[in-house]
Amino acid sequence: MNHAIKVALLGLGEVGEKFAEHFLARIQEEGVGVEIVAVAHRNLESPVAMGFVHSQVPVFQDAMEIVSLGAKVDIIFDLTGDPELRRKLRAALQASHNQHTVIAPEVMAHLLWNFFGEGVLPQSGRTGY
């Protein structure tokens, strides 16, 4: 692959924070072609959100703002556990005619986590699409 996969992370709660920290560490340590281009979290003052701000990654309080980035995002990891938000994201991507960006639900984060071999990732119980 000749370009970095551009990822946005939504939700930096119990699941999202742990996933984000380990995902970012893997990207940095192994130099894989993945870039976190945006995150969204309700609490902009949380340590993990502030860490992304410090790293000059845009942090949005409203997850729906990620849609405005269009094809600058390849994959949106929705780690919020909120099925209504996921439905709104799909509708907004469709309304914006974005046929590029895909939404990866929490179950996809768990799949990757199994490859990371980092122990157990907390689960919200709402991992489906």
Secondary structure by P-SEA (a helix, b strand, c coil): ccccbbbbbccccaaaaaaaaaaaaaaaaacccccccbbbbcccccaaaaaaaaacccccccccccccccccccccccccccaaaaaaaaaaaaaaccccbbbbcaaaaaaaaaaaccccccccccccc
